[in-house]
């Protein structure tokens, strides 16, 4: 007998096999050329456009939209990639409602911004689908740079360095490059192997060697890299996961959401991924939403997201939250987990309602329990395995405005550093800018 | 309900909307469909002389330009006059007029430029009991190469001569259709009037190439790699047509000459504008070809509602109402001083006004670091460009400075009406006494 959404416990294949491809396909299909031109026509080509300012990579959005309008999506793609070499992925995963589309004057005017994200996707997709790479490497500089981490920051940095003629070696601990693009984003946001295709496309610049399965610390130290290379960039992300700090949080059935998301991305058949009947996700960010929504897509009967503060404090965007609600995820706010009840298998989680007190978040005294056979913990990641010789700023690597760490010849960017939100697009901007700083350092052209 | 019936040079129709001489009026089938839909009249597609009919190309006849969502903005055609036998057209005209006696039936004509040809065709048309004829002196392609159409319309003497023949050999009301492919539209209108025309209709289509295929390097519409200029029409030509209609309506030589207005009429508003500039009826083609005959319901209902709202009871109340306000530049009031005003509540901060003014005009709009845009009165010449480029209607408006106020740009006090003819900078100025 096959499983269904009401089958107790954590089991695979709760749905009909035909449901899975549909559930995990692109959330939005790509624009066709006519749709793109109609959408592009809504752009006002603002002076000193607010959308550009709102984009961490400062893509010239009105320009690329005008290029789409005039029938040249490839030229539009070049405009995007000039600023953001991972513009294809950013078009899929950026919280555009809080960035470019949130700043769009038509959002102010009508509550309906120009669909910048989808237009960016249309343009980048057109060029990447052709397999054309619009950049050429400069003549070799003879300089060698080590980039640690093949995520958005590392790849953006590597590409920009390669463009300027430097030899880049990218070290990455995982089996595949891409970082969070490959392992940390919901499958329906980057369907059809886009993350891998984008890396392949990016690598066409040449001059970049990828060394997968190499972990900083165990396979080599920062000192080793400094000795071998002319400069080092660290884009090591946040490898650690915050713990709930409550009893039995490692009970069978309790799991880190990032692992679940990675498993879904890497499995050749999502129907084999086991999922609970009653799933509880703890957290209020994108990771929590991705885990909750995908739990529903796998056929979990009840999925509840619980966040300790109010909805306004959730880092997941309104768009993401309403998407989750549409998918049948129940969202509970102002409640924090206080106990996991298990007898062998997980049974229930107990929460305490919270309110903002004088000393911060305080329990109100009222508690409730949620039935749970599976719990995903998504209360944030933290820096782990950072070289000890580097200064920290709070819990992250300290860097200056150009991405320089406290150690000469070592730069860092992306989630492992402070400054900006932990977004793909922010990581790309930091990787790119660090590359320019490294380039200036290596060629003696910078200040 | 306003009365939309019209009596144009003795030709009555239930509303002022006629279908222009064009593909929609080439056959009984189409015309009957139009009348069923509610059109007030038609100008039957141009008939040629007896004998083998003309032939049309067998590739594309139309080219177009579009807005982003394929909204058709301008249409171009290289179709000729009717390619059906004369007898068939005449028989159908007679039948349709008999079946639809309350609708205007005007027959467009184009025959070689000799008296006998005109005399012959007029006799045939009279037998149909059609209400009138329209002389096609406008068609800019194909026929003009054979000495007809706009080849006649571009020579006022020919217009006068042919019109005289028509009036001499026919009792039917005669409308002369004018080509816009000339320098001064008043000259052919005057010639038509001298020849005895009862009315003029305008504009016919404008010489045009809609686009060039950048792969084959041929103009569109393309026939086997080549293209010929065609006649441009549709919404894009309306401003040109409005001006030409107004020029004839206000010229002392042609004032009072009835006008049937043509050129991009797509909505009731377009029609009302033509009427107000002196047209007694309007003729429609591209809008019908784009959307079908059903648009007549919006055209009639819209005009009727507008007239009710304005308290106009008949179409004649609208006709010519704007003509007295069309003047020459030299008579415009140079003491009418306005300044742009930006409504900060409506402003969406796109900055287009700033870019337009700063880059291309008078640097009269300031931009703050938090994107507040304000007019600098001391620089604003009131050109209106900011109003035109602003995407929000009524966000930027023009405020008139009252008499006695000082214009911060010039330091001068706003005075009474005064125009260029008396301006001190005008070397030809007359003494203002």
HADDOCK unambig.tbl for C-alpha pairs under 7 A between the chains (distance, minus, plus):
assign (segid A and resid 37 and name CA) (segid B and resid 68 and name CA) 6.16 0.50 0.50
assign (segid A and resid 38 and name CA) (segid B and resid 68 and name CA) 5.45 0.50 0.50
assign (segid A and resid 38 and name CA) (segid B and resid 69 and name CA) 5.44 0.50 0.50
assign (segid A and resid 41 and name CA) (segid B and resid 68 and name CA) 6.09 0.50 0.50
assign (segid A and resid 46 and name CA) (segid B and resid 350 and name CA) 4.69 0.50 0.50
assign (segid A and resid 46 and name CA) (segid B and resid 351 and name CA) 5.62 0.50 0.50
assign (segid A and resid 46 and name CA) (segid B and resid 352 and name CA) 5.80 0.50 0.50
assign (segid A and resid 47 and name CA) (segid B and resid 350 and name CA) 6.30 0.50 0.50
assign (segid A and resid 47 and name CA) (segid B and resid 351 and name CA) 4.84 0.50 0.50
assign (segid A and resid 47 and name CA) (segid B and resid 352 and name CA) 5.78 0.50 0.50
assign (segid A and resid 47 and name CA) (segid B and resid 355 and name CA) 5.94 0.50 0.50
assign (segid A and resid 105 and name CA) (segid B and resid 348 and name CA) 5.53 0.50 0.50
assign (segid A and resid 105 and name CA) (segid B and resid 349 and name CA) 6.53 0.50 0.50
assign (segid A and resid 105 and name CA) (segid B and resid 350 and name CA) 5.96 0.50 0.50
assign (segid A and resid 108 and name CA) (segid B and resid 348 and name CA) 6.12 0.50 0.50
assign (segid A and resid 109 and name CA) (segid B and resid 348 and name CA) 5.84 0.50 0.50
